[in-house]
Amino acid sequence: MSTINVTLPNSLERQLRELAEQEGISADQFIATAVAEKMSALMTEEYLERRGRRGSREKYEAALSRVPDIEPDERDRIE
């Protein structure tokens, strides 16, 4: 494990401690989870951008042409 010192405004630290207590975890755990969630979101965005650059309208149209043109099941209909 590594240690990082972070300076937070007092109001943010108060909220952090309150939310961590509500969740039943330590402030350290709360921060680690928040950082992991943010990193995951950013990495997912980068992944999707890379995937998007590999795609093409032509490939999309080809895949779409293989989908049967039928009415959706009763439970899948949007009304």
N, C-alpha and C positions, 0 to 999 in steps of 0.2 A: 504494500500500500504506500501511496505517496501522500505528502502533506502539502497543501496549498493554503496560503494565507490570503483571505479575501476581505476587503474593506467594504462594508455595506452601510448605507444610511440607516440611522436608528429605526426609522419607521419600517423599513424593509426587513430588518432583523426581527423586529417585534412580530410582524406578520409571519415571517418564516417560522419562528418558534411556535406561534399559535397554531399554524397549519400542521406543523410536524406533530405537535401534541395531539391535535384532533385525529391525525392519521395513526397515532400510536407508534411513531418512529422518531429517531433522533434527528436533530437538525442536520447532522452530517449525512445521514441516510437520505433525507429529503433533498439536500443539495445534489448528492450523487445521482439520485433518480432524475432530478430536473435536468442535470447536465446530460445524462444518457438519453433522455427523451428528445432534447434539443438536437443532439448529435445525430440521432436516428432520423429525425425529420430532415435535417440538412443533407445527410447521406442519401436518403430516399429521393429527395429532389434531384440531386446530382445523378443518381442512377437512372431516374426516369428521363432526364434530359439526354443522357447518353443513349438510352434505348430509343428515344424519339428521333434522334439524328440518324439512327440506323434504318428506320422505317421509310416507307415510301407510299405514296397514294396508290400506286399501281399494285403493290402487295396487299394493301388494305382492300382495294376493290376486288382483287382475286379471292381473298379470304371471304369477303362478304358475299360474293357470288355463290359460294358453296353452302350458304345458310338457306335452309328450306323456307319458302315464302308461305307460311301457314299462320293461321290465327293462334294467338297465345292460349294456353290452358286457362280455364275459367278463373283459377286462383291467381294467375299472373297478370290479369287485366288491370289496367289503371282506369279508374272511372272518374 
